[in-house]
Amino acid sequence: MNDCRDCRGVAERMTRYVDGSLPEDERAAVEQHLRNCPGCRDCVGEESAAREVLRQCASRLRAESKI
């Protein structure tokens, strides 16, 4: 069972986790938590998907600005 403090810790690190900028020890701790917490896994999945949409939009805008 997960402690709410663990979930808060993951939430505080989520952006850096998704960006790949967490130090290895913190990344490992987040991944351990994600293996056992479907709610946080879902949140990380949503964050990753949202960032992918933003990357695609940014790419299109850059391409359009070159026209």
C-alpha positions as CSV (number, residue, x, y, z in Angstrom):
1,M,0.0,0.0,0.0
2,N,1.2,3.5,-0.8
3,D,1.5,6.4,1.5
4,C,0.1,9.7,0.4
5,R,3.5,11.2,1.2
6,D,5.0,8.9,-1.5
7,C,2.4,10.1,-4.0
8,R,3.1,13.8,-3.1
9,G,6.8,13.1,-3.6
10,V,6.2,11.7,-7.0
11,A,3.9,14.6,-7.9
12,E,6.7,17.0,-6.9
13,R,9.2,15.2,-9.2
14,M,6.9,14.4,-12.1
15,T,8.0,17.1,-14.4
16,R,11.6,16.3,-14.0
17,Y,10.9,12.6,-14.2
18,V,9.0,13.0,-17.5
19,D,11.8,15.3,-18.8
20,G,14.4,12.8,-17.8
21,S,16.2,15.3,-15.7
22,L,16.0,13.6,-12.3
23,P,19.1,12.3,-10.7
24,E,19.4,8.5,-11.0
25,D,18.6,7.8,-7.3
26,E,15.5,9.9,-7.4
27,R,14.4,8.4,-10.8
28,A,14.8,4.9,-9.3
29,A,12.7,5.8,-6.3
30,V,9.9,7.2,-8.6
31,E,10.0,4.1,-10.8
32,Q,9.7,1.9,-7.7
33,H,6.7,3.9,-6.6
34,L,5.1,3.8,-10.0
35,R,5.3,0.0,-10.1
36,N,3.0,-0.1,-7.1
37,C,0.8,2.9,-7.6
38,P,-1.7,2.9,-10.5
39,G,-2.9,6.4,-9.7
40,C,0.6,7.9,-10.0
41,R,1.3,5.8,-13.1
42,D,-1.8,7.2,-14.7
43,C,-0.7,10.8,-13.9
44,V,2.8,10.2,-15.3
45,G,1.2,8.8,-18.5
46,E,-1.1,11.8,-18.8
47,E,1.9,14.2,-18.2
48,S,3.9,12.4,-20.9
49,A,1.1,12.5,-23.4
50,A,0.5,16.2,-22.8
51,R,4.2,17.0,-23.3
52,E,4.2,15.0,-26.5
53,V,1.2,17.1,-27.8
54,L,3.1,20.2,-26.9
55,R,6.3,19.0,-28.7
56,Q,4.2,18.3,-31.8
57,C,2.6,21.7,-31.7
58,A,5.9,23.4,-31.2
59,S,7.4,21.5,-34.2
60,R,4.4,22.5,-36.4
61,L,4.7,26.1,-35.3
62,R,8.5,26.2,-36.1
63,A,7.8,24.6,-39.5
64,E,5.1,27.1,-40.3
65,S,7.3,30.1,-39.3
66,K,9.9,29.0,-41.8
67,I,7.3,29.3,-44.7
